[in-house]
Every structure is written in structure tokens, then in C-alpha cells.
Amino acid sequence: MSKPSQTARTRRAAHSQAQRQRILDAARQCFAERGFHAASMAQIAETADISAGLIYRYFSSKSELIHGIVEAQMQALAADIEARQQDTRPPVPCVMEILAQPCHLAGSGGDMPLEPTLKLEITAESRRDPLIAEVLARFSQQIDAAIAEWMSRPQAEGGFAVPPAKIAARSLALRALIDGLKQRLVREPEMDMAAVEAMLHDVLPRLMGD
């Protein structure tokens, strides 16, 4: 019996990836609408218009589905960080862009936002699920590394020119500020962003200054 051709293997791999992404998109929708524990694999299968049995060919559990969603988000973050490393604008416009930009799942064509409420639910679930906790820990490390690089960059290149000895503390402060504002925006989506921008112009120099 002849071996499958390279074209056939490539076609099967592409189909498998498309099915996996279809399931992830359906899971994201169901988790956002019903919550992590209320959404069932049967509902996810119905949303994806496939059989529940087919889901288990790609994902063994709901926890693994969440793992896949967070992994996709990490890929999107990595691409975003790489792009921002070339950004030489002042810090305030960059922070405003971070606050305004929704998180999108890699592989979904850029039109599949990760719902803010779902992000909070995933964070809460990480306290109970070691697999999700491990993924979020790596996700957090990527953010911390990007912020530390931003801290050390000269002001002329859009950074804060923070001395090496103070980078860890200042990075923690900026991360706390951004994370806090993002969670506030989940609760108050109509927040006055002009007021937020004015606050950043006032607070960031104080936060990063000696």
C-alpha cells in the first residue's frame, strides 16, 4: 500500500486545524454566554454544528478547551508584544491603546474577541485548575518581560528610562495600574476615557519618577 502523498497529509492537517478552531470558537461563545461550569460539551457541539463525540477527538475535557483558548490568546499576545517593541510613541498613548484594544484569539481571523467577562472567569478558574494556572502563569511572564523591556527603554524611544535596580518595582506598579483599569472597564464600559487619559498624564510621570 502506498504512503499518503504530502498533499494529502497537508490537506488533512489543515482540516484538523480548522475543526479545532471551529470547536474553540464555539466554546468561547458558550462559555461567554453561560459561564464555564454551566456550558456543556453538548451545547458546545451544537454551537459548532458537530457531534459531541467529534469534540473529544480534539479535546478531552472543558478544562482542555479553556487551555486551548488561553494558549491562543498567548499567541496573539506574543505577536502584539513583538509589534510594540518597535513602538517609539510616548507611554500614555501606548497605555490608552492597550486599554482600548480587545483581546482577540489567534487563528480566528482577528474577529473573535475574548469577552472581558470570560477573561475574569478563566482567571477565577485558574485557582482551581492547575493546567489553566500554568498557562496563565506563562501568559503573565510574557507580559512582565514586555513591561520590563518597556521600562528600560530610553524616553526618546517611547520608554521610561528606569534604572535597572528599579525596573522590577516600577514594572509591578505599571502592571497593577493597567490590570486595575482593565477590570474597571469590564464593570464600567462607559467610563470616561478622556478622564483616564488625563489621569495617566498626571500619574505615570509620578509613578516612574525618582
N, C-alpha and C positions, 0 to 999 in steps of 0.2 A: 504494500500500500504506500503510495507516495505521500510525502510530508506536505502539510498545508503550505501554500505559497506565502511569501512575505506580504503580498497584497491582502490575502485573506486574513492573515493574523492581524494586520493593521486595521482592517475593517472591523474585526471582532473586538479589538481593543477600544476602538472609537465608539462602538455600540455600547460596550460595557461602561465606558466613562460617561456616555450620555445617559444611560439608565441610572447610574449612581447619582449624577447631578439632578436628574428628574426627581429621585427619591428625596434628596437633600432639600430641594426647593419645596416639595410638598410637606416635608417635616417642619421646615422653618415656618411655613404658613400655618400649619396645625398647632404648633407649639405657641406661636404668637396669638392665635385666636382662642385657644383653650387652656393653655398652660402646659407645662412639661408633664405633669402626672395625669391630667385629665385627658390629654390626647392619647388615643390608642393607635396601635400599629394598623388596625383595620381602617381607621379614619385616614391615616397617612396613605395607605394603599388606595383608598377610594379617591383621595385628592390627586394622587399621582396617576390614577386610572390604570392601575396594575393590580395583580393579585398579591395578597399578603405574603404568600409563600415566596414570591419573587424578591420581596424586600429582604427576606432572611438569607438570600443568596449573596447579598452585598453587605448587610448589617445584621449583627447577631442580636441587637437589643436597641431600645430607645437611647440608652446611655451612649452606645457607639454612634448613633445618629447625631447626638449632640456633639460628640467628639469630632465627627466629620464636619459639622457646621463651624465649630471653633477653629479647626485646622484650616478650613477655607478662609476664615477671617484672618488668620495669621499670615496666610499667603498674600492677601490683599494689603495687610499692614506692612509686610516686608517690601512690597513694591512701592507703597506710599513713602516709607522711610527713605528708600533709595532716591526717590524723586526729590524729597525735601532736603537731602544733603547738598543739593545744588542750589537751594533757595537762598538768596542773599538779601531778601527783604528784611526790614526791622521786625523784631519779635512780635509786636502787637498784631499786625495783620496776619501773621502766621498762626497765632493762637486763635484769633477770630475765625480763621478758615478751618482750623481743627474743630472748633465748637460747632460750626455750621455744617460741616461735612458729615453726611450719614455714612455708616459703615456698610460696605457692600460685600457680598460674598463673591470671592474669586470663582470664575468659571460660570457665572450666571449672566454674563454679558453686561455686567455693570448696572443692571436694572433691578436687582434683588436686594433691597436694603435689609440689614439686620435690625429688626424692630428694637427700639430702646428698652421696652418692657421685657423683651426676650433676653436681651443682654443682662438685665438685672436678675432674671430668673436663672440664667446659666451661672451667674456669679454665686447665687444662693445655693444652687445645686452642687457647686464645687466643694462646699463644706461637707457634703455627704458622699460624694463620689470621687474617689482618688484618681480615677482616669481623667475626669474633667479637671480636677485640681491640677494635675500635672500639665495638661495642655495650657491652662490659664497661667500657670507659673512661667512657662516658656514664653507665652504671649507677653507677660509683664516684663520679663527680662529684656525682650526686644525693645519695648517702649523705654525702659530705663536706659538702655545703651544709647538709643537715639537721642534722648533728652540730655544725657551726659555729653554726647558729642556736640549738641547744640550749645550747651553751657560753655564749653571750652572754646568755641569758635570766636574769632575776633569780631568786634562790633561792626567793623567795616564789611564783614561777610554775613551779617544778619544774626550774629550770635550775641552772647552776653559777656565774653572775655572773663569768665570766672576763673580765679586761681585754682590750680589742681587740688589743693588741700580743702577747698570749699565746694567742689563740684558735687559730692555726694549729698551734702545737706541742702544745697540750692536745688538740685535735681528733685529731691524729695518734696521740697516746698512747691515747685512748679507742677509736679505730677499731682500733688494734692489739690492744688488750685484748679487745674484742668479737669480732673476727675470729679471734683465737687461741683463745678459749673455744669458739667455734662449731666450729672444726676439731677441737678436743679432744673435743667431744661426738660428732663423727662417729666417732672412734676408740673412744670410751668412752661409749656411750649410757646406761650405768647409773651415770654419775657422780653423786656425792652433791651434789644441788643445794642442800641446806641449807648445806653447806660452801662452795659457790660464793657463796651469798648472804652468808654471814658474811665471806668474803674481800672481797667488793665493799664491804661496810660499812666494812671496815678500809682498803682500798686507795684507793677513789675519793676520799675527802677528802684523802688524802696526795697523790694524783695531781693533783688540781685545786687544792690549796692553794698558797700562796706559799712 
